[in-house]
Amino acid sequence: MRWIRVMALAVGLAGGLAFAQEKPPPLEPPAAAPTPGFDKFGEPLPAAPPPVDELPAVARFRALLGHAATLTYRAAEPIDPATGSVRLLGVVLAREGGKAAIEELTLDGLGEDRIGAASAREVTVTGGDGVLRIARLDLRGLAAPGQAPQALMLDSLRLETLTLEGDMPVALAEAVLEDVGRGRPARASLSGLDLLLQEPGMTGRLRIGRVGLRGIDLGDLVDAMDPPPGAPLAEARHPVLLELEQASVATEGREVGSLGTLRLEAQPTTNGVDAGRLALRDLRIEPVPPIEDWLRRFGYPALLGDLTGEVRFDRTRQRLDLVSLALAGREMGVLGLSFALEGVTPEAMEQQDWEALRLAGVTLRYLDQSLYGRALRDQARRLRQPEQRLREQWAGQAAAALGAGSGRAPAPVAAALQRFLRGEAKEVEISARPPQPLPLGQVPAAFLGGPAEMQRVLGLGAVAR
């Protein structure tokens, strides 16, 4: 009953919104009328008895709310006696620390642990340091038998035109939650989010066109949050997808960054293998300090790029593969990374056991699309030197840093870097393939041992194209 009571009150409190935030206490306001059900010190008042002629559906709703909440209303009328639907006007729901005023509330299909349907219009929620207003709320198919949160079931909850007044004003066009419950891949979405951030000396604004999440199984999520000791990793049973569209951030009325789309996808566990993908498109950072001077010198109007990645985890082999991670700067270049780790277990990750986690291979790639050329021209202009002379200087410095000519240098790496720095190649790829998987705790020692030790232990290779 505890969960159904919480959700029932959420019809008025908009999903159990919590306003309280850690901050210095405000000045003591003038004495105000006590919240219905509690005196001015927050102590519960004796509950007023319900009307003797209260409709059965209202009595059932009052029972769902529990003894910690109070319910008052201006008027009540039956809509359909056969189904027990009822309409309430001038509703006030109160719990310690929060109160909701609802101009019109309709309820249908009420039972001991379920609400078939509920609709609310002109909802005002007060609590903590904020006021939440909701133009309309619609709830369908809420049930919570027993005490376990895993048993909660919800067909849909839709909130329209939300505004939150307070230290962090928020406006939201719509919020939707659907298909919640064990064995059901839930869906949630927010659209038209507008958030105002106000700090001393700075005002910021975050706008998001839409955020969507689907595939979360409530039962699996609760189990994963509190697994028994020694329990294996929980297996995902549904594809999970997070999408974000058209986000922007502004400070002092000036846009400083934006994002076209974000897509994060996780596949269900198949034959003991988990897989996920990330795609971030049209990330734009405007010319603001500290990158403004750098962008101007290199001739870029803004930073514009994309980020993509793919990862696989084989539970049986205890192997984690970063198949690819690529950061692409428009008219700059593409930086790519991939690696493979063995001995990956929950215990090793939690304890940061660098001896159990072993590097099987890693590859770093860079494809130049004008960034190196722009940096070279900028430096040549500053030093008043020919670009070709600078290329030779940088190639020589790289060779010296790697110990080239001493017999100790990882020759493939030195040769590939020199070709790239001289302008003979646009892409350089450096890889490490240890003869046998190398514990991560031993990787720093390989670098400190000098080029020859790096070559022997890490199995370095490189190519320039």
N, C-alpha and C positions, 0 to 999 in steps of 0.2 A: 504493500500500500504506500510505502514511503515515496517510491518513484512516481506513481500515478498522481500523488498529491503535489509533488514538485511540478510535474508537467501541467497539471490542472491549473495551478496558480500561474504558470507561465502563459496561459491564455491572456491574463492581464499584465503580467510582469515581463512579457516578451522574451520568453525563453530563459527566465532566471537571470536577467541582466544584473551584473554587479557593478555598482558605481564607486564603491569605497576605494580610495587610493591613498598611499602613504604620502603625507604632506603636512606642513605645519598647520596646527589647528587655526581655523578662522576666528575672527573676533566674535564674541558672543552676541548673537542676534537678539532682537527683542523677543520677549515671551510670545509664543504662538499657541494656537489651539492644539491640544494633544491629538496625535494620530488616532483614528478610530481603533479601539482595541487596546491602546497603550496610553499611559499617562505621559506627562512631559519629561519624566525621568526614564522612559522606556520600560517601565514596569507594566505587566499585563493587567488590564482592568477586568473585572468580572464580566464574562461574556453575556451579552444581552440575549435573552431567549428569542428564538426565531418566531415569526408570526404564527399564531395558532392555526391559521388557514393556509399556511405555506404550501405551494404546489409540490407534489411528490418529486418532480424532476429537480426542483430547486433544492429540496432537502437532500437528494442524492449528491448534487454538486457540492453542497456544504460539507457533506461527509467526506467527499473526495479531497477537499482542501485540508481537512484535518483540524485538530484543536489549535495549532499554532497560527492559524489564519482566521480573520473575521470577514464576513460577507454582509454587506448592506446594499439596499437598492431602493429606488424610488417607486418602481412599479414592476409587476410581473404578470404575464398573460400566457396562456397555453396557445400553441400554434397547431399542434396535432396531438390530441390526447392518445391516439392509438400508438404513436411512437414515443410519446413523452417529450416531444420537442417543446421548448419554452423560450419566450423572449423576455429579457430583463432590461429595464431602462434605469439610467442613473446609478450604475453599479460602482461600488467601492470595495476593492479587495485590499486587505492590509495584513502585513506580517511585520515583525520587528525589523526595522531598518528599511522598509520599503512599502509603497502604497501605489495602487493602480486605480485610476478613475476611468470608467468605460461608459460612454454615452449609450451604446446599445450592444447587448450581448445575447446571442441566440445559442442554445444548446440542444443537442439531439443525441439519442442513443446512449444515455448515461447508464453505467452499471457500477458494480462494486469496484472494478479495477479498469474501467475503460470509459472513453468518451468517443462516441461515434462521430460527432461533428460539432464544431464550435466556430462561430464567427463573431468578431468584435469590430466595432466602428468607433472612431475617435477615442483612441486609448492614450492616456497620459500617465506615465510611470514616473514616480519620484522616489529617490533613494540616494544615500551617500551625498555626492556633490553635483548631481546632474538631473536633468529632466528629459525623459524620452517620450516622444510623441509618435504615434503610429496611426496612419489614416485608416488602415484596414488590416485585420488579421483573420486568416482562415486556417482551421485545423481539421484534419480528417483522419479517422482510424487510429486513435491513440489507445494503447493497451499496455499494461505493465503488471502481469500476474506475478505474485511473489515479491521477494525483497531484492533479488539480484538485478543489477543494472543490465546484464546481458539479456534479460527477458523483455526489455522495453521494445515495443513495436510502434511504429508511426508511419502512416501512409503518406501524409503530407502536412507541411506547415508553410504558409505563405504570408509574408509581411510586406505591405505596400506603403511607400512614402514614409520613411522613418527620418526623424531628426533628433539628434542628441545635443542638448544645450548644456554647457558647462565649460570647464577649462580646455577641453579638446572637442570643439563642435564637430559633429559628423552629420552628413546627410546621405541617405541611401534610397535609391528608387525602389528596389525590390530585393527581398531575401527569400529563398526557397530551400526547403529541406524535404526530401522524399525518400520513401522506401527504407526506413530505418528498422533494423532488427537482425537477429542472428540468421545467417544464411541469405541475407538480402544485401546486394551491393548498393549502398545508399548513394544518393545524389544531393549535392548542395550547390547553390549558386548565389552570388551577390552581383548586382548590377547598379551602375550609376553611383559609385562610392565617391564621396567628396569629404576629405578630412582636413581640418585646419589645425595646424600645430603652432602654438603660441608659447614662446619662451622669452625671458628677458633679453631684449635687444635683437630678437629675431622672430620673424613670422614665416611659417612654411605652409605649403598646401600640397596634399597628395590627392590625385584623381585617378580612378581606375574605372574603365568602362565595364569590365566584367571579370569575375573570378568564378571558376567552376571546378568542383571536385566530385568525382564519382568512383565507386568501387570499394568504399570502406565498409567492412562488415563490423557492426557494433560489437557483436559477441566476440569475434576474433580480436578486435582492438582492446577490449577490456581484459581478455585473457593474456594478451601480449604485454600489457602494462604491469601485470602482477603475476608473472609465471612462477610455478613451484620451483624450489631449488633444484638445480641440475636438469631442468626441463630443456629439451632441444629447442632450436629456433622454430618459431611458429611458421607454418607454410602459408603463403598467400593463396587464397582460393579464387580471387576475382582480379581482373585487370584493374589497376588504379590509375586514374588520369587526373592531373591538376593542370588547369589552363588559366592563363591570365591574358587579358587583351587591353591594349590602349591605356597604359599607365604613364603618368607624368608627375614630376616633382618640381615645385616652384618655391623660391624664397624671395621675400620682399617684392612680390609681384612679378618676378622674372623667372621664366622656366630655366631650370638648370639641367634637367635630364628627362628622358622619356624612354619608353619601351613599347615596341610593337606587339609582340606576343611572347609568352613563355609557355612551354609545354613540357611537363614532367610525367613520364609514363613508366609504370612498373608492371611487368607481366606476372601472371600467376606462376607459382612454382611448378615446373615440369621436369619429371625425372630427376628431382633433386637439384635443379638448376633455377636460380633466380636471375632475371635480366631487367634492366631499366635503361631508359633513354632520356636525354635532356636536350631541348632545343630552345634557345633564346635568340629572338630575331629583332633586328632593328633597335639595338640599344644605342642611344644617342646621349652624349655628354656635351653640353654646350661649353664654349670657351669662358670658363670661370677660373679664378685663382684656385690652385697654383699651376694649372696647365695652360692658362690663357697665353702666356708668352711663348711657351713651347709650340702651341698650335700655330701661332702667328709666324714664328720663325720657319716652321716646316711647311707652311702654306696650306693648313687644313682649316676649314670653316668650323669643324666640330669633330669629336671622336664618334665614329659610327661603326658598329661592329656586330658580330654574331658569335654565339657560343653554342657548341654542340658536344654531346658526349654520349658514350654507351658503355655500360658496365655489365659484367656477368659474374655470378658467384656459384661455384659448383660445391654444394654441401658435402658430397661424397668424397671428392678429391681435396677438399679444404683449400680450394684455389680461387683467388679473386683476380679477375682480369679487367683492367681498364682498357677496353678494346680501343677506345679513341676518346680524346678530349682535345677539341680544336677551338682556338680563339682566333677569329678572323677580323682584322681591322680593315675597313673599306679603304682601298687605295693605299694601304700600308703593307700588310703581310699576313701570313697565317702561321700561327705557332701551334704545333701539335705534340701531344704526349700520349704514350701508351706504356703500360707496364703489367707485369704478372707477379703476384705474391702467392706463396704456398705456406701451408701451416696456419691458415686463417681459421680460427675458431672463436666463438664468443669469449671464452676465457682469455685467450691470447690478446684479443683486442681490448678487453676490459682492463687487463693487467698491464697492457703495453709491454708485452713480453717480446723484446726485440730479438731475442735468440730463437724463439719459436717461429716468428714471422720471417720468411726467407724470400729474398729477391730472386726470381727466376729470369727476369729480363726487363729491360726498359729501353724505350726509344724516344728521342727528342728530335723534332723536325722544325725547320723554319723555311718558309717560302716567301721570298721578298717580292713585294708588289709596288715598290717605290720608296718605302721608308728608309732603307739603307742609302739609296741614292740621294734622298733629300737631306739626310743627316750628313752625308759626305759633302754635299754642296754647301750646306750651312757652315760646316767647320772650315772648308776651304775658303769661303768668303771671310770668315772671321780671322783666319791666320794669313790670308792673302797668299795662298799657295795653290799650285795646280792640283786638280783632283787626283790625277794619276800618281803624283808624288805621295799624296796622303794614302792612297790605296796601298802603295808599296810599304809605307811606314807602318800602317796598321797590320799588314800581313807579316812584316818582320817582328813586330811586337808580339803578335799571337804566337809565332814560332818560338820566340825567346821564352815566353811564359810557359810553353809546353816542353821546353828543353830540347827543341829540334837541333840536330847536329851534334848532340852530346852522346848519342847512342842510347839515351834513356827515354826518348819521347815516344808516345803512342803514335807511330808514323801515320796511320790512316787518318786520325783526327787532325793532326797538324796539316797534312796535305789538303784535306777537305776544307778546312777553315781558310787556308791561304788562297785556295781557288775562289772561294766565295768572296773574300775580302778584296781580291784583285779585280772582281767583276767578271770572272770567267764562268761563274755559275750563279743561278738565281735561288737554288735550294740546297740546303745542307742538312744531312741527317746523321745523328750520332747515336750509337746503340751500345748497350752493354749486355753481353750474354755470358754470365759466369759459367765456368765448366760444370759446376754443380750449384744448386740454389744456395745463395749466400745469406746467412743471418743478417738482418738489418743492423744489428749492433756492431757488425764488423765492417760495414761500408765506410764509415768515417776513417778507420785505420787504413783502408785501401787507398783513400785519397791522400792521407798524410804520408804514405810510404813513397810517394813520388810517382812519376809517369810509368816507370818500368813495373812497379808493383801494381799500379792501377791496371795496366795492360794484362798482367798475369792473372790477377784475382777477378777482375771484372770482365775480361774478354772484350775489350773495347773495339769498336769498328766504326767507320764513318764513310760517307760518300757525298760527293757534291755533284749536282746536276745542273 
